[in-house]
Amino acid sequence: MTVEDRIAIVTGGASGIGAGIADVLSTAGATVVLADVDEAEAERVADDLPGEAIGVEADVTEPAETAALAETVVDEYGRIDVLCANAGIFPSATLEELSVEDWDRVFDVNAKGVFLSVRACLPHMREQDYGRIVITSSITGPLVGYPGWTHYAATKAGVLGFMRTAALEVAASDITINAVLPGNIATGGLDDLGEEYLEKMRNSIPKGKLGTPEDVGHAVAYLASEDASYVTGTSIVVDGGQTLPESQLAIEEIEGA
């Protein structure tokens, strides 16, 4: 996949799926800018990548900070070729427990953060008549639901609507906007759930294992590449077949075959 020598921004790049995306892009030859509210961790991850990479502090909920991020990258490297709008949070709360403040915070990061990041990078991509934008959505919201994640699910479904219309607006340029929909991915955030819970998660997936951040990264790298120039306004599900069975009985049939 042709991302070699491209300049790529990964928001939320200091951990989890963002770090996996950064690793795959860097291994493929891209220069990677990891943008995160945790600057120290972003710099640490950047130092461990195989290619040129830097970590910068940026809060995607703040218009001034996303604008400054784009300007920093252009000042440093001359252009922005790829934006991976990946930053996201997923605090769990049932409808009865969910506060307006928590609802707004999740929408600020997961939905407004995508809009602000795209808006900051888009003028630079239009100027060079080239760009690849990849949004990290989720299977939760667009395809399935899970108790306690109404706010999260709403944002992840919402960014797909944003993606489709935004893709239309930039279609005349060589700029594409697509999304990835990860399923259950093995990140540090899952460790606190306990081995029994993780085993149940693995048992619900036809592939029989959790995905890795790099699994998501490979899908992102394709959509971020020149090879995907004719792919826009669509999404790739990366879930090991998790959304395929109509019930747990289907999983049991596979295991018994």
HELIX and SHEET records of a PDB file:
HELIX    1   1 GLY A   16  THR A   27  1                                  12    
HELIX    2   2 GLU A   39  ASP A   48  1                                  10    
HELIX    3   3 PRO A   63  TYR A   77  1                                  15    
HELIX    4   4 VAL A  100  PHE A  107  1                                   8    
HELIX    5   5 ASP A  108  LYS A  112  3                                   5    
HELIX    6   6 GLY A  113  GLN A  128  1                                  16    
HELIX    7   7 THR A  150  GLU A  169  1                                  20    
HELIX    8   8 GLY A  188  LEU A  193  5                                   6    
HELIX    9   9 GLU A  195  ASN A  203  1                                   9    
HELIX   10  10 PRO A  213  LEU A  223  1                                  11    
HELIX   11  11 GLU A  226  ALA A  228  5                                   3    
HELIX   12  12 GLN A  248  GLY A  256  1                                   9    
SHEET    1   A 7 ALA A  53  GLU A  57  0                                        
SHEET    2   A 7 THR A  31  ASP A  36  1                                        
SHEET    3   A 7 ILE A   7  THR A  11  1                                        
SHEET    4   A 7 VAL A  82  ALA A  85  1                                        
SHEET    5   A 7 GLY A 131  THR A 136  1                                        
SHEET    6   A 7 ILE A 175  PRO A 182  1                                        
SHEET    7   A 7 SER A 235  VAL A 238  1                                        
END                                                                             
